[in-house]
Amino acid sequence: MLKRFSSLLSNVILLALIPTAVFAQGKSDFSQPMEVESSQEKLDIKNNRLVLTDNVIIRQGTLLIRADRLEASASENAEQADIFTAEGSPATYSQTLEDGGQIHAEANKITYFQSARRLELSGNARISQGSSSSSGDLITYDLEEQTITATSSGEEDSRVITIFTPKPKTDADQKNNETP
């Protein structure tokens, strides 16, 4: 009995640590060139802003963002765009992790701060890896620090929801749990 309780407690503690530990991204992607494509684009040179519409796709290594509309902008002294705001129904993000796993996110608006290596997902935001996911009104994913912060709007029925789906038992698990 104590062995089963100890095993259960270990699994609960491990699951509680997953949201910050599992979202390690492919750091090698950040040294890759960024490619942005769409059906239409409009460049405003004076204001240092690029707007792309219709089937927008951003690729940087394994990082992939898809959206209906993308606005890329740079600060006054910057040589190239650094902030990419993607909007869609939903806009989506995916990336292959260093361990070969996948991370997926979606929201009405995804803002990618390239130099800060940070994603902000807002409006029906959801991020998942494997069978675990988190959702809320605003999710901030710091790609460099590998941390995720999810918040609700503060309204009465608005909550942050995290779902952990346990692994299905295998025959080996079944045999290990049998008592003689």
C-alpha positions as CSV (number, residue, x, y, z in Angstrom):
1,M,0.0,0.0,0.0
2,L,2.8,2.4,0.9
3,K,4.6,1.6,-2.3
4,R,1.6,2.4,-4.4
5,F,1.0,5.7,-2.5
6,S,4.7,6.6,-2.9
7,S,4.5,5.9,-6.6
8,L,1.4,7.9,-7.0
9,L,2.9,10.8,-5.0
10,S,6.0,10.7,-7.2
11,N,3.9,10.9,-10.4
12,V,1.8,13.8,-9.0
13,I,5.0,15.8,-8.1
14,L,6.5,15.0,-11.6
15,L,3.3,16.2,-13.3
16,A,3.3,19.4,-11.3
17,L,6.8,20.2,-12.6
18,I,6.0,19.5,-16.3
19,P,4.7,22.9,-17.4
20,T,8.1,24.6,-16.9
21,A,10.3,21.7,-17.7
22,V,8.9,20.2,-20.9
23,F,8.7,23.2,-23.1
24,A,12.4,23.3,-24.0
25,Q,12.8,24.5,-27.5
26,G,15.2,23.9,-30.3
27,K,17.8,26.6,-29.6
28,S,19.6,26.0,-32.9
29,D,16.6,27.5,-34.7
30,F,17.6,31.0,-33.5
31,S,20.8,30.9,-35.6
32,Q,18.8,30.1,-38.7
33,P,17.6,32.7,-41.2
34,M,13.9,33.7,-40.9
35,E,11.8,33.3,-44.0
36,V,8.4,35.0,-44.3
37,E,6.0,34.4,-47.1
38,S,2.4,35.3,-48.0
39,S,0.0,36.0,-50.9
40,Q,0.3,39.8,-50.5
41,E,2.6,42.2,-48.8
42,K,2.8,45.9,-48.3
43,L,6.1,47.6,-47.2
44,D,5.9,51.0,-45.5
45,I,9.5,52.1,-45.7
46,K,8.9,55.4,-44.0
47,N,7.4,53.8,-40.9
48,N,9.6,50.7,-41.0
49,R,6.7,48.3,-41.2
50,L,5.7,45.3,-43.3
51,V,2.2,43.9,-43.5
52,L,1.6,40.5,-45.1
53,T,-1.8,39.0,-45.7
54,D,-3.4,35.8,-47.0
55,N,-1.8,32.5,-46.0
56,V,1.2,34.0,-44.1
57,I,4.0,31.6,-43.1
58,I,7.0,32.3,-41.0
59,R,9.9,29.8,-40.8
60,Q,13.0,29.9,-38.7
61,G,14.6,26.5,-38.6
62,T,11.9,24.2,-37.2
63,L,9.9,27.2,-35.8
64,L,6.7,27.7,-37.9
65,I,4.0,30.3,-37.5
66,R,0.9,30.4,-39.7
67,A,-1.5,33.3,-39.8
68,D,-4.1,35.2,-41.8
69,R,-2.2,38.5,-41.3
70,L,1.3,39.4,-40.1
71,E,2.7,42.8,-39.2
72,A,6.5,43.0,-38.9
73,S,8.0,46.1,-37.4
74,A,11.4,47.4,-36.3
75,S,12.5,50.2,-34.0
76,E,13.7,53.4,-35.5
77,N,17.4,52.4,-35.3
78,A,17.0,48.7,-36.2
79,E,18.2,47.3,-39.5
80,Q,15.5,44.7,-39.8
81,A,12.1,43.7,-38.4
82,D,12.3,42.3,-34.8
83,I,8.6,42.1,-33.7
84,F,6.2,39.9,-35.7
85,T,2.5,40.1,-34.8
86,A,0.5,37.3,-36.4
87,E,-3.3,37.3,-36.3
88,G,-5.6,34.5,-37.4
89,S,-8.6,32.3,-36.6
90,P,-6.4,31.0,-35.0
91,A,-2.8,31.9,-35.7
92,T,-0.6,28.8,-35.0
93,Y,3.0,28.2,-33.8
94,S,4.9,24.9,-33.8
95,Q,8.5,24.0,-33.2
96,T,10.5,20.8,-33.0
97,L,12.2,20.4,-29.6
98,E,15.8,19.3,-29.1
99,D,14.6,15.9,-27.9
100,G,12.6,15.5,-31.1
101,G,9.2,16.2,-29.5
102,Q,6.9,18.9,-30.8
103,I,5.4,22.0,-29.2
104,H,2.2,23.6,-30.6
105,A,0.5,26.8,-29.7
106,E,-2.5,28.7,-31.1
107,A,-4.2,32.0,-30.3
108,N,-6.1,34.8,-32.0
109,K,-2.8,36.8,-31.9
110,I,0.7,35.6,-31.6
111,T,3.5,38.2,-31.1
112,Y,7.0,36.9,-31.6
113,F,9.8,39.1,-30.2
114,Q,12.7,37.7,-32.2
115,S,15.7,39.2,-30.3
116,A,14.1,38.6,-26.9
117,R,13.1,35.1,-28.0
118,R,9.7,35.4,-26.5
119,L,6.2,34.6,-27.7
120,E,3.0,36.2,-26.4
121,L,-0.2,34.4,-27.2
122,S,-3.4,36.3,-26.6
123,G,-7.1,35.6,-27.1
124,N,-8.1,31.9,-26.8
125,A,-4.5,31.1,-26.2
126,R,-3.4,27.4,-25.9
127,I,0.0,25.8,-25.8
128,S,0.7,22.0,-25.7
129,Q,3.4,19.4,-25.8
130,G,2.7,15.8,-26.0
131,S,-0.6,15.1,-24.2
132,S,-0.3,18.1,-21.8
133,S,-1.6,21.5,-22.5
134,S,-2.3,24.9,-20.9
135,S,-4.8,27.5,-22.0
136,G,-5.7,31.0,-20.9
137,D,-6.4,34.5,-22.1
138,L,-2.7,35.4,-22.3
139,I,0.3,33.0,-22.4
140,T,3.9,34.2,-22.4
141,Y,6.5,31.7,-23.5
142,D,10.1,32.7,-22.9
143,L,12.0,30.6,-25.4
144,E,15.4,31.3,-23.9
145,E,14.5,30.8,-20.3
146,Q,12.0,27.9,-21.1
147,T,9.3,29.4,-18.9
148,I,5.6,29.7,-19.5
149,T,3.2,32.1,-17.8
150,A,-0.5,31.8,-18.3
151,T,-3.1,34.3,-17.0
152,S,-6.8,34.8,-17.2
153,S,-8.7,38.0,-18.0
154,G,-9.8,38.3,-14.4
155,E,-13.4,37.9,-15.3
156,E,-15.5,35.6,-13.1
157,D,-15.7,32.7,-15.5
158,S,-12.2,33.2,-16.9
159,R,-9.6,30.7,-15.7
160,V,-6.2,29.2,-16.7
161,I,-6.6,25.5,-17.4
162,T,-3.8,23.0,-17.5
163,I,-4.5,19.4,-18.6
164,F,-2.2,16.5,-17.9
165,T,-3.1,13.3,-19.7
166,P,-1.5,10.2,-18.1
167,K,0.3,7.7,-20.3
168,P,-1.7,4.6,-21.0
169,K,-0.5,1.5,-19.1
170,T,1.6,-1.0,-21.0
171,D,1.8,-4.7,-20.3
172,A,5.2,-4.1,-18.5
173,D,3.5,-1.6,-16.2
174,Q,0.7,-4.0,-15.5
175,K,3.2,-6.8,-14.5
176,N,5.2,-4.4,-12.3
177,N,2.1,-3.4,-10.3
178,E,0.9,-7.0,-9.7
179,T,1.5,-8.2,-6.2
180,P,2.6,-11.9,-5.7
